[in-house]
Structure formats: C-alpha cells, structure tokens
C-alpha cells in the first residue's frame, strides 16, 4: 500500500482505515488484569476526546491527576493520570492523549468505550501507531523492525541488539554506505558533464572505480557476517548420531525438562524435537534428531532424511557417539561439527578422537560441554557492529553488491556505470524505507500488537 493510498477516503465518504483525520485508540499495555493500564489515542480528535473524558486537558507533557467520566452519561469510570502530547512533537507526529488507569478488565473496557463514543474515534489496527510514526518520518523502516524485535526479545543479547537497531545504528550504517555511493556517483556525473572543462580534475572515473571497489568489499563483508541474523533467529545446534547414543537424554539435560522421549529401543525418535535455550544471553535452538542407520521402516527413513536436513541447516552439529563404540561421523555438515563421546561412566569408555567426553547419566563433562556451547553461540551470534537482521536486508544488500560488481567487472560508459550506482543506492534505500517498501509495510505492521 502506498502512502497516497493510505490517506485516501473511501467511496462512501467515510475516512479510510489509515486516513489521518481518523483518531485511533487502543490499550497500549498488556491485556488482562494489571495494576496500571494505558489507553492511548492519536489523531486530530485526541484533544477533544481527552477534554470530554478528563475535563480540560492538562498542560502539554505533564501528567495530571484526573477523574475520568463517560462523555455520554457523566458516570465516573476511574481516577488516574492524564497526559496530553500535542503534535507534531509526538511519537506519531499527531496529537496524542493517554489515560493511565487501573488495569482491571472492566475499567479498561469502560475507558475504551468512552473514547469510542467521541465522534471520529475508532479502534486502532495492529501496529497502526508505529505505522503513523513511520509515515510521519519519526522512524525509518529499519528502526521499526528493531522496535518489533525489541518487543519480541527473549534474551539479554537480543534486547541489546534490538535496542541498538531501533535507536538507528543499522540505519546510520546503511546511510553511510549510501553517502559513499552518492559520492562515487558525483564523480561519474562530473566526468560525464564537465569532461571538456579545464578546471575539472583528471581521473574522475578512476577515483570513482576505486571507491566503488572499496564499497563493494565492505558490503560483501557485511553480507558474510551472519551474527546479527543468528542472534535474532537463534543459534541452531543439531544433535545427530547413531541410534541409542543418548541424543534425547542430552536434549532433556540441556532443556532441564523431559522434552524428548527416552527409551532403550533404537529408532524411538522419528521426528525432529526442538527446545529453546538461553545460553549467556544468546538464544540457542537445539534439535534432537532421529538416529542415523540403514532401515526399511518408512517413518524412520523420513526421520533420517530430516536429520540430514537439520545438520545442513545448523550453525553447529554435535555428533553424539558411544564412548565405548565410537563411530566416524556419517553426516554432511555445512558448519562446525563437534564429536562428543557419551556414556563415559561405562567400562571401556574413552575419549578417543572426540572433542568432548560426557555422561548424560552421571553428568560428567556436561557442564564443560554447556560452557563450550555458550562460547560458540556467543561467537556465532553476537558482535560489536550492528549487522543485517532480516532476509529483506540481505536481499537488498545482495542486489546492491551485484550492481557494484557489474560496474567493476565491465568497462562500461560513464552513463551506464552511473545508472548502476543509482540502482545500488536505491537498493540500500529499501533497507531504511526511503524507496520501494510498499510490499513489506502491511506484513511488518501486522506483526505488532494492537496498541503499538
């Protein structure tokens, strides 16, 4: 949906869902019983609605204790704090009013009903407050995505990364790349337009090519760094190995609960069982897989196939084997592979070529294995520089690199080279929402809760 379409009236003359004359209202705190709830309004009718519910609106940006009443019958709803935040200096760029009330369901319902009784006020759609902030230029698209990640953050490292992205660090990095592109474009344009002028320095095309080459290297390095995306989505660990090696028992030990069925019979695990861990602030997804062996059972064959897929997709593969009967890994891993020998408590157990020797029954070596997992997750899913966190970012940056490589690899005329640079700059602009983001807006804002 384009910004123009978003602001268009319906054919019947009523305002469209996102038309700025609509004033939206929603509960902005979690639903359910709570000590305090916040009901937020945004739009041109926020001030009159606040007047009708709380009496004369308070001074801007100062909390004022008020008695809230129904605009229709004058019945007292609750007593609490009222806030008045006039636009454009507000989160959405519009007038905002907030009612801080007690968090009982009946109180919240009455406050919402009171707001909706004011003409021109309707319930907000998911993410509509944030969408209005984006359209008003208060946030760019990468910052909005960071805010969404902040709401969903489950670990400390995820929270820190999301906060940095929502504060504009990724946007600033992308904008710095874009400024460098514009500088190279300016050199090419000068070479095109003023090649016959005496005061234009020679070698403008060469200088532009040098900057394009450096920028292509920097963007390629950013593409190769997947740590930020891993931190957002989770560092994936696959437990693979022969049947009865103890994979399900290890999963239960890591999860500290009975997440998988453990039995002596080979082939008990048929499907992939995942559990989510927080190791040192990094989200880690551990997948227990079917034992790898030759079998005529169709269900077990499917389990073996899924085990292979998990190993190929994992950031770390743990090959679990019997310490008394070690086996060479028979799996193709696209990343790091650790050999872990289990059943160290049994006679004849030895570490051999394994990286770790453990016993899931006695706990021997398990804490050391967890510590090593934590360090691997931290190294693979965190970093000092804010990086790309979504496939959308990666697609846009890949397209920009492709345009730069084409410009570098072929002796093109300045006009065509400049057009490739403009294409690359446009791809970078898609990350922050400067251009071509209409197709992602509805999907992104739908992931927010109603009051955000």
C-alpha positions in Angstrom: 0.0 0.0 0.0 1.4 3.4 -0.9 1.3 6.4 1.3 -1.2 8.0 -1.2 -3.5 5.0 -0.9 -3.2 5.0 2.8 -4.6 8.6 3.0 -7.4 8.2 0.5 -11.1 8.4 1.5 -13.5 5.6 0.9 -16.0 5.9 -1.9 -18.8 6.3 0.7 -17.2 9.5 2.0 -16.0 7.9 5.3 -12.3 8.1 6.1 -10.1 5.1 5.1 -8.5 2.9 7.7 -5.3 4.9 7.9 -6.6 8.4 6.9 -5.1 10.9 9.3 -8.5 12.5 10.2 -9.3 9.3 12.0 -8.3 9.3 15.6 -7.3 5.9 16.8 -7.5 4.4 20.3 -6.1 1.2 21.9 -4.9 -0.3 25.1 -1.2 0.1 24.9 -0.3 -2.1 27.8 -0.8 -5.9 28.1 -4.3 -7.2 28.1 -5.7 -8.7 31.3 -5.8 -7.7 34.9 -2.9 -5.4 36.0 -2.1 -2.6 38.4 -2.0 0.0 35.7 -3.2 0.2 32.1 -2.5 2.9 29.5 -5.2 3.8 26.9 -3.7 5.8 24.1 -5.3 8.0 21.4 -3.6 9.5 18.4 -5.1 11.9 15.8 -6.8 15.2 15.5 -9.7 14.2 17.9 -7.3 13.1 20.7 -7.6 16.5 22.4 -11.4 16.8 22.3 -11.7 13.2 23.4 -9.4 14.0 26.4 -11.5 17.1 27.2 -14.7 15.0 27.1 -13.3 12.2 29.3 -10.9 14.0 31.7 -12.2 17.6 31.7 -9.9 20.4 30.5 -6.7 18.8 29.0 -3.6 19.2 31.2 -0.5 21.2 30.3 1.5 19.5 27.5 3.8 16.7 28.6 2.8 17.0 32.2 0.9 14.2 34.0 -2.2 15.4 35.8 -4.4 13.5 38.2 -7.9 13.5 36.9 -11.3 11.9 37.3 -12.3 10.1 34.1 -16.0 10.2 33.1 -18.2 8.8 30.4 -18.8 11.6 27.8 -22.4 10.3 27.2 -23.7 9.9 30.8 -21.1 11.6 33.0 -20.6 8.4 35.0 -17.2 8.1 36.8 -15.1 5.5 35.2 -11.9 5.8 37.2 -9.3 8.2 38.7 -5.8 8.3 37.3 -3.3 10.3 35.3 -3.9 12.1 32.0 -1.2 13.1 29.5 -1.5 15.5 26.6 1.2 15.3 23.9 0.4 17.7 21.1 1.8 17.0 17.6 4.0 17.2 15.7 6.4 16.7 18.6 5.0 13.3 19.5 5.7 9.7 18.7 3.3 9.6 15.8 3.7 13.2 14.7 0.0 13.7 15.6 -1.8 14.8 18.8 -1.6 12.0 21.4 -3.6 11.6 24.6 -3.0 9.0 27.3 -5.2 7.7 30.1 -3.3 6.0 32.9 -5.9 4.0 34.7 -6.3 0.9 36.9 -5.8 -2.3 34.9 -9.0 -4.2 35.6 -10.8 -5.5 32.6 -14.0 -3.6 33.4 -12.1 -0.3 33.8 -10.2 -0.7 30.6 -13.4 -1.7 28.7 -15.2 1.4 30.1 -12.4 3.7 29.2 -12.2 2.4 25.6 -16.0 2.7 25.3 -15.8 6.3 26.5 -13.1 7.1 23.9 -15.0 5.4 21.1 -18.2 7.4 21.9 -16.4 10.6 20.8 -17.1 11.2 17.1 -14.2 10.5 14.8 -12.5 8.0 17.1 -12.1 4.3 16.2 -10.1 1.3 17.4 -6.5 1.1 16.1 -5.4 -1.7 13.8 -2.3 -3.8 14.7 0.8 -1.6 14.5 -1.1 1.5 13.4 0.6 3.8 16.0 4.0 2.7 14.8 2.9 2.9 11.1 1.8 6.5 11.6 5.2 7.2 13.2 6.9 5.8 10.1 4.8 7.8 7.7 5.4 10.9 9.7 9.2 10.4 9.5 9.6 9.8 13.2 11.2 6.4 12.5 12.6 4.7 9.4 11.8 1.1 8.4 14.9 -0.5 9.9 14.1 1.3 13.3 10.6 0.0 13.1 11.9 -3.5 12.6 14.2 -3.0 15.6 11.2 -2.0 17.7 9.4 -5.1 16.6 12.4 -7.2 17.6 12.6 -5.4 20.9 9.0 -6.4 21.7 9.8 -10.0 20.8 13.2 -10.2 22.5 13.6 -13.1 24.9 17.3 -12.9 25.8 19.5 -10.1 27.0 21.7 -10.1 23.9 18.6 -9.9 21.7 17.3 -7.0 23.7 20.6 -5.1 23.3 20.7 -5.7 19.6 17.1 -4.8 19.0 17.5 -1.6 21.1 20.6 -0.6 19.0 18.7 -1.2 15.8 15.6 0.7 17.0 17.9 3.6 18.0 19.1 3.9 14.4 22.5 2.2 14.4 21.8 0.0 11.4 20.1 2.9 9.6 23.2 5.1 10.2 25.5 2.3 8.8 23.3 1.9 5.7 23.1 5.7 5.2 27.0 5.9 5.4 27.2 3.3 2.6 24.6 5.3 0.6 26.5 8.5 1.1 29.7 6.9 -0.3 27.7 5.7 -3.3 26.4 9.2 -3.9 30.0 10.5 -3.7 31.1 8.0 -6.4 28.0 8.9 -8.5 29.0 12.6 -8.2 32.5 11.8 -9.6 31.0 9.9 -12.6 28.5 12.7 -13.2 31.3 15.2 -13.2 33.2 13.1 -15.7 30.1 13.0 -17.9 29.0 16.6 -17.7 32.3 18.5 -17.4 34.8 16.4 -19.2 35.7 19.3 -21.5 36.2 21.8 -18.7 39.8 22.8 -17.9 39.2 23.0 -14.1 37.8 19.5 -13.7 40.4 17.2 -12.3 41.6 14.3 -14.5 41.0 10.6 -13.5 37.5 11.1 -12.1 36.4 7.7 -13.4 39.4 6.0 -11.8 38.7 7.6 -8.5 35.1 6.6 -8.7 36.1 3.0 -9.5 38.4 2.9 -6.5 35.6 4.0 -4.2 33.2 1.5 -5.8 35.7 -1.3 -5.2 36.2 -0.4 -1.6 32.4 -0.1 -1.0 31.8 -3.5 -2.8 34.3 -5.1 -0.4 32.6 -3.5 2.7 29.1 -4.6 1.6 30.3 -8.1 0.8 31.9 -8.3 4.3 28.6 -7.2 5.8 26.8 -9.9 3.8 29.2 -12.6 5.0 28.7 -11.6 8.7 25.5 -13.5 9.8 25.9 -13.0 13.5 23.1 -10.4 13.9 20.6 -12.6 12.0 21.6 -15.6 14.1 21.1 -13.6 17.2 17.6 -12.6 16.1 16.6 -16.0 14.9 18.6 -18.2 17.3 21.9 -20.1 17.1 20.9 -23.6 15.8 22.5 -26.8 17.1 21.7 -30.2 15.7 22.2 -33.4 17.8 22.9 -36.2 15.3 24.5 -39.6 15.5 23.7 -43.3 15.6 20.7 -44.7 17.5 20.9 -45.1 21.3 23.8 -42.7 21.6 21.9 -40.6 24.1 20.8 -37.6 21.9 17.3 -37.4 23.5 18.8 -37.7 27.0 21.3 -34.9 26.2 18.4 -32.7 24.9 16.5 -33.3 28.1 19.6 -32.5 30.2 20.1 -29.2 28.3 16.5 -28.3 28.5 16.2 -29.3 32.2 12.9 -31.0 31.4 11.6 -34.1 29.7 11.4 -32.6 26.2 12.0 -35.8 24.4 11.0 -39.5 24.9 13.9 -41.7 26.1 13.8 -45.4 25.5 16.2 -48.3 25.0 14.7 -49.3 21.7 16.5 -48.0 18.7 14.5 -45.7 16.4 12.4 -44.2 19.2 13.0 -40.6 17.9 11.3 -40.3 14.5 10.7 -36.6 14.2 12.8 -33.5 15.0 12.3 -32.2 18.5 13.4 -28.7 19.2 14.0 -26.9 22.5 14.9 -23.2 23.0 17.7 -22.3 25.5 19.2 -19.0 26.7 22.9 -19.5 26.9 24.8 -16.4 28.0 22.0 -14.2 26.7 22.1 -15.8 23.3 19.0 -17.7 22.1 20.0 -21.3 21.1 17.7 -23.8 19.4 18.8 -27.4 20.0 17.3 -30.0 17.7 17.2 -33.7 18.7 17.1 -35.9 15.5 16.4 -39.5 14.6 19.4 -41.9 14.9 21.2 -42.4 11.6 21.1 -46.0 10.4 20.0 -48.1 7.5 16.3 -49.1 8.0 13.4 -50.4 6.0 10.9 -48.6 8.1 9.4 -45.8 6.1 8.7 -43.5 9.1 12.3 -44.0 10.4 13.6 -43.3 6.9 11.8 -40.0 6.9 13.3 -39.2 10.3 16.8 -39.9 8.9 16.1 -37.6 6.0 15.1 -34.8 8.4 18.2 -35.4 10.5 20.3 -34.8 7.4 18.4 -31.6 6.6 18.9 -30.3 10.2 22.6 -31.0 10.1 22.9 -29.0 6.9 20.9 -26.0 8.3 22.6 -26.0 11.7 25.2 -23.5 12.9 26.8 -26.3 14.9 26.4 -30.0 14.6 27.1 -32.3 17.6 27.8 -35.8 16.5 27.0 -37.9 19.6 28.6 -41.4 19.8 29.1 -44.2 22.3 32.4 -43.7 24.1 32.8 -47.5 24.2 32.0 -47.9 20.5 33.0 -44.7 18.6 31.8 -44.1 15.0 33.0 -41.8 12.4 30.5 -39.0 11.6 28.4 -40.1 8.6 26.7 -36.7 8.1 27.4 -33.8 5.9 27.6 -30.6 7.9 27.7 -27.2 6.3 29.2 -25.7 9.5 31.2 -26.7 12.6 31.0 -30.3 13.8 31.9 -31.5 17.2 32.4 -35.1 18.1 31.0 -35.8 21.6 31.5 -39.2 23.2 28.7 -40.2 25.6 28.5 -42.9 28.3 31.8 -42.0 30.0 30.5 -43.8 33.1 30.6 -47.2 31.4 33.5 -49.6 31.3 35.7 -49.3 28.3 34.7 -45.6 27.7 37.4 -43.4 26.1 37.6 -40.0 24.6 39.5 -41.2 21.5 39.1 -38.6 18.7 36.1 -36.9 20.3 36.2 -33.2 21.2 34.3 -33.9 24.5 33.7 -36.8 26.8 30.5 -36.8 28.8 28.0 -38.9 30.6 24.4 -37.8 30.4 23.6 -40.3 33.2 26.1 -39.1 35.8 26.6 -35.5 34.4 30.3 -35.9 33.9 31.6 -33.3 31.4 28.1 -31.9 30.7 28.8 -28.5 32.3 32.0 -28.2 30.3 30.0 -29.0 27.2 27.4 -26.4 28.0 30.2 -23.8 28.6 31.7 -24.6 25.2 28.2 -24.3 23.6 27.7 -20.9 25.3 31.0 -19.6 23.9 30.3 -21.0 20.4 26.8 -19.3 20.5 28.3 -16.0 21.7 31.0 -16.1 18.9 28.5 -17.1 16.2 25.6 -14.8 17.1 26.9 -11.5 18.5 29.2 -8.8 17.6 30.2 -5.2 18.2 28.9 -3.8 14.9 25.2 -3.9 14.3 24.5 -6.1 11.3 21.8 -7.3 9.0 19.0 -8.9 11.0 16.4 -9.9 8.3 16.3 -11.7 4.9 14.9 -8.4 3.5 18.1 -6.6 4.4 20.2 -9.3 2.9 18.3 -9.4 -0.4 18.6 -5.6 -0.8 22.4 -5.6 0.0 23.0 -8.6 -2.3 21.3 -6.6 -5.1 23.4 -3.6 -4.4 26.6 -5.7 -4.4 25.6 -7.2 -7.8 25.2 -3.8 -9.3 28.6 -2.6 -8.0 30.3 -5.8 -9.3 28.8 -5.3 -12.7 30.1 -1.8 -12.7 33.6 -3.0 -11.7 33.8 -6.1 -13.9 32.8 -4.5 -17.2 34.3 -1.4 -19.0 31.0 0.4 -19.2 30.4 4.0 -20.3 30.1 6.5 -17.5 26.4 6.9 -18.1 25.7 3.2 -17.7 28.0 3.0 -14.7 26.2 5.9 -13.0 22.9 4.1 -13.6 24.2 1.0 -11.9 25.2 3.1 -8.9 21.8 4.7 -8.8 20.3 1.2 -8.7 22.6 0.2 -5.9 21.7 3.3 -3.9 18.1 2.5 -4.4 18.6 -1.0 -3.0 20.3 0.5 0.1 17.4 2.9 0.4 15.0 -0.1 0.6 16.5 -1.2 3.9 15.6 2.1 5.7 12.4 2.6 3.7 13.4 5.5 1.6 12.2 3.8 -1.5 10.2 0.8 -2.7 8.9 -0.7 0.6 5.2 -0.7 0.0 5.2 -4.5 -0.3 6.5 -5.0 3.2 4.6 -2.4 5.2 1.3 -4.4 5.7 3.1 -7.6 6.7 5.5 -5.8 9.0 3.0 -3.7 10.9 0.6 -6.6 11.2 3.1 -8.3 13.4 2.7 -5.6 16.1 0.1 -5.7 18.8 -2.9 -3.5 18.6 -1.7 -0.8 20.9 1.7 -0.4 19.2 
